[in-house]
């Protein structure tokens, strides 16, 4: 289906928005009136620029406070409309959005509303223009789509139809099934937006928190299915008011927007995308570092250096099925001025997949940036894409007889280590730039087929940490997406910390070994254990062990969770975890204690 987007969704000037919209691959655009009013371009220049870019102008919007008004106001309304019709003719737009009135002067009179909308449609038709009437969720008298449709049907004019907006419908809890009773030819336009589920005034919710389909909690795909059953064949168009999007990178937001429509079409069964290939595990986590800190820490954690890349300054460290790659050959943009070494940071994640080529194909179809890889002739083929936070994601099939393994690029070396009981990578936490949090949530769901979980806000001593986990159905791949909203003076890297969680088969034994080796573990205050004793009726022996070893404790409906943290090295720290009896969470209740301890240690 044709895809369109309202200019209000993006930051920038009107010309910048049109350029980004076309570059992303949209077919058309809704011109938001405020964008035109603020532009130095004439309507003719906007029309010509859109044509040069291959964009149709699908809608001009909004025209407000039209229907069911007293006679004196009607005359002024029609005069205003004639002026706007003239602008639309110059713009090359033939469809105008009319919102249901919010004016205190509006009368609760459907017959009068129909009569006046019919009169407006007659005036519009004389200019070759049609009117799409939309019910605002906060409209004074008309605030549901079925009410708006009744008025349109009563007006009975060929140039008058309705506009359906997913936010206005779903935010009020209206049943979208009734949409199927509207003839498809009378649905002149469809606007789509999602939103997080929030208990707040619907106008404020609409104006600040809408997001692209798949990024919130509304059933936009279900609504779309009802609309398509009517025979509607117009564009799928995005209309999103979002404070973050209006400050973000224009081109990037436009790509994210188009990705949301592609994924929405798939959810509604209207596109033929490569099927999702859900990752089955972590092949590796790659850390950039040139200093001695990370090798020392990995040794203390029980990892062995088992190989060196045959052509690159890259080392492989292993313990059980947990693999850490240390890369000292990345660019020097992260050099620490004091040490002269590259600040340790998470650079890439290898994801196990049963079909790497199919994984890469789906990523490309959903507009994920494919990363060029400079490889020697003997290097294993590895497809990679960039995640929203710029972490590189590699699609791997490790040591499988039917696929070249990336581990073959490493020359084995004799390894001597004292394992600490770590078995595999449990999850990885990725810190997102604030403007990319919603993008990341959609990216991992649509591109990788991971399931998003509830978004949480966690207390940081200097603000809030927003976190949302995504995972495979069986939990073999878990990612925690974090965005810090804290004071800029709260610490050297407080908003940039990343971490890798390693699973232990016996975390008590692991913790004892790490303490014996002098591993730099994060100290936990005694106050935490006093509170733990009050909240949970733990075995006294277990409670003493937790306090002694600095272990944290959590419980959910399925089981229990024990975990500890290392000190932060550069931007990276490790978490050691043990999931007992099917625990599904991430120890979120303990995050404020961890964050406070990290800030105290890094200041």
Helices and strands as residue ranges (DSSP letters): E 3-6, G 7-9, H 14-24, E 28-32, H 33-37, H 43-52, E 56-63, H 71-91, E 95-99, H 110-125, E 130-134, H 145-155, E 160-165, H 166-170, G 176-181, G 184-186, E 187-192, E 194-195, H 202-209, E 210-211, H 220-229, E 236-238, G 245-247, H 250-267, E 281-288, H 293-300, E 304-309, E 314-319, E 322-327, G 332-334, E 345-352, H 356-365, E 383-386, E 392-396, G 406-409, E 410-412, E 422-431, G 434-436, H 437-448, E 451-460, E 463-471, E 478-486, E 498-504, H 507-516, H 526-535, H 540-549, E 552-555, E 560-565, E 572-580, G 588-590, H 591-602
